[in-house]
Amino acid sequence: MSQAPSPAGPSNDTRPVPAPAGQAVTAPRPARGGTALVTGASSGIGAAVARRLATEGGWRLVLNGRDVTRLEQAAAQSGALALPADLTRPGAGRRLTALALDHLGGLDLLVAGAGVGWAGEFTGMPAARIDEIVGLDLLATVHLVRAVLPHMVAAGSGRVVLIGSLAGSVGVRGEAVYSAAKAALATFADCLRYELRGTGVGVSHVVPGVVDTPFFDRRGTPYARSWPRPVSVERVADAVCAAALHGRDEVYVPGWLRLPARVRGAAPGLYRLLAARFG
């Protein structure tokens, strides 16, 4: 699922190695087993990914989350080390990376699943929630990836999996800031993929729709639509693992959700009319 640890030692030069002229080079498909850091692992998608990797076997895991009690429970279930931390704190990503590397000796896979949401009219959104969503869903993820990538590039292998959202692909009414943060994360994934070409390090963007987690209760507004129906966290965890194992750039969960994103890209005017009509 992640690439097997590289026998090569660390290097002081972590610049991406360009591919030979005229030759397309992609990150090699990772082997089963390895070392992994999963954030947002206290519950929801992150906890499900930890369970899935533990079931797969051959993985040494470090889990991060803010809820200490739930994180320790998730770690006990998956045979992992729990490293609780608030990733929005300055330097938290760098410290977490150092601790994970000390424990694991290297890092083959990062699953960046930490995130929060909020629903309601933007004009009524508390300023503190704006800062929280942008701080955790986007900035904390960017800083964590920045801390992890040099080690993967130096090893010549690894994969970063970013957990996005359909809200970032099409925009969702009542979720302006959350949609904006996830849209930025999607563009970040694309840019990293271009930059890392030829280094042996890959980037996957997993894009779930509605997922059956406590996320909606925590954001302050439960999910009340009859369609699309929520999918299980296990289904998203399977997609995360498949993306890592097969080196997939972008995976929608469920797969048909790629259609509205494509309609928006190909015919934005039509999409906006449909979105205004049907929500």
N, C-alpha and C positions, 0 to 999 in steps of 0.2 A: 504494500500500500504506500509506503514511503520507499525511497530508494535505500538500498542496503548501505550501511555506513562505509564511507570511503576509507581505504587503507592509507591514503595520503595524509601526511601531517599538515598542520596549519601553515598558512602562508601569510606573510605580511602584505602581499599584494592581493587585494580583494576586488580588483577591477574586473568587470565581465570580459571574457575572452571572446573576441569576434569570431564568427564562423568564416570558413574559407570563402573566398569570392565565388559567388554564383551557387553556393551550396546552402540549402535550408537545413538548419540544425534545430532540433527541438529537444526539450528535456527528456532524457531516457525514462522509460516507464519504471517506476519503483518496484522493488521486490517486496514480497510480503514480510512483515515484521520490521523492527527497527526501533527508533526512539521518537517520541512524539510529545509535544506540548499542546494542550487543549485549553483554551480560555472560555469563560462563560460556562464552566463545567459544573456549577453548583446545581443546575437543573436544566430542563428543556433540552434543546438541541445539543448543547455541549456535553451534558451528562449522557445523552444517548450515544453520542460519538464515542465517548470513553468506554461505554459498555460494549459497543460494537467492535472497537479495536481490541478490547480485552478478550472478547469471544473469538476473534480472528486468531489470536495466539501469536506469540513471538514479538509482542510489543512491550517496551518499557515506557511507562507513561508518567508524565507530570501534569497535574490538573490545577487550574487557577480559577478562582471565583471570589465573590465578595461575601457570600453567606458561608461562614466558617463551618457551621454545623452540617449543612447540606453538602458542602464540598468534601468534608471528611467522610461522610456517608458514601458519596459517589466514589471517592478514592478507595474506600474499603471494598466496595463492590467490584472494582476493576483492578485491584492490586496495584494501585498507583500511589505516587507521592502527592499529597495536597500542599499547595503553596498559595494560601489565601493572600490576596492583595487587591487594593483598589487601583486599577490601571489608569485612572484619571489623575492620580497623584504624580507630580513631576518626578521623572526618573524611574517610575515604577516598571516600565517595560524593560529598561536596561537592567534593573536589579533582578526582575523575574528571569530574564534570559540568562544572566550569570548564574543564578541558583539552579536553573534547569540544566545548564551545561555542566555545572559541578556535579550534579547527581547522575546525569545520563552519559556524560563524556562526549557527547555530540548530539546533533539534532537533525533528524531526517524529515520530520513533518511538523508543521505548525498549523493548527486549526484555530483560526481567530473567530471565536463564536460569541464573545462578550458583546452585549448590546441591550438597550432599553428602548421603549417607545412611549408615545403620548398621542392621544386622539382628541380632537376638538377643533374649534375655530382658532385660526392662528392669532387673531386679535385678542383672544382671551387666554392665550398660552402664557404661563408664568415664565419670566425671564430665566429663572433658575432651571426650569425644565429644558429650555432651549440650550443652555450651556451644558447640561447633563447629557443630552442626546448627541450633540455635536462632539462633546468631549470624549464620550465613551465609544459611540458607534463609529466615529471617524478618526479623531485625533489620537486616541489611545491605541487604536489598531495600527495607524500609520507609524507611531513611535515604536510599537512592539516589533513590527516588521522591519523597521530600520535597525533595531538592535539585533535581530535574528539573522538577517540576510548575509552580512559579511562572513559569518561562520559557515553558512551553507555554500556560499560562493567559493570560499577558501577550500572547502572539502570537495567541491566540484559536483555536488549532488544535493537534493532536497526538494521539498515541495511546500508551498504556502497555500493553504485553502482559506479563502475569505468567505464568510457567510453573509450574503447580501439579502435582498428582498425584492419581490415583484414590485413593491412600492417604489423602489429605486429605478426600475425599468420603465414604468408607465406613469408614475405619480398617482397618488391616491388622495381623494378629497378628505379633508380633516386630518391629514397626516403630513402637512407641508414640510416641517423640519426633518422628521424621520425620513420622508421620501428623499429630501435633498441630501441628507447624510449618506443614505444608501446609494444614491446615484453617484455621489462623489467616490464612494468605495468601488463601484463598478469601473469607473474611469481610471482609478488608481490601479486596479488589477490589470487593465489593458496596458497602461503605461509601463508597469513593472515587467509585463510579459515581453514587451518590445526590448526593454533595457537589458533583460537577463538572457536574451537569445544567445545560445552558444555556451552558456556557463554550466549547464547541467542542472540548473535550478528552475523549477516550473511553478506556475501560479494558476490556481483553479478558483473560479468564482461560482459558488453554489447559490442558486436563486430560488428559495422556496416561496410559495404563495402563503396561504393561511395555514398555520401549523397549530395543532392541538397542544398548547402549552399554557402555563400561567401568565404568559406574556400579556395577554389582553386584559386580564384582571389587574395586573400591575400597572398597565398604562393608564388605567382609570376608566376605561370604557370597554365593556365586554363586546365580543364579536357577535353581531345579531343577524347577519345576512344568512339566507338559506343557500346561497351560491356565491362563489365556489365553496365547497365543503372543506373543512380543515383536514389536513393529512396528519398522520402520526409522526412523532419525533423519530421513531425508528425508520420510517421511510426516508426522512431527510438524512439521518445518519448513514443509511445505506448509500445514498447519493454522494455524500461526502467521501466515503471510503472508495466508492467506484471512481470518483474523480481523481483521487490520489493514486489508486492502483493503475488506472488506464491513462493517466496524464491528460485528462480532459480539461479544456480551458474554461468552459462554462456549461453548467448543468441546471436546468429548470426542474423544479419539483412541485407538482407533476409536470411531465414533459410538455403537455399541451399549452401550458402557460407561456411558452415561447411565442405562440401565435399573436396574442395581443401586443407583445413587445415588437414583433415584426410589423404588425399593422401600424403601430405608432411610428415606427421608423420609416416605413414606405409611404404612408398616407397620413401624416400628422393631423391635417385638417379633418379628415373623416374620423380619425380616432377621437379627437376632441369632441366632435359632435356626438359620437356614440357614448363617450364617457359622461358628457353632460346629461344625456338622456337616461342612461342606465346606471350611472354611478360607477 
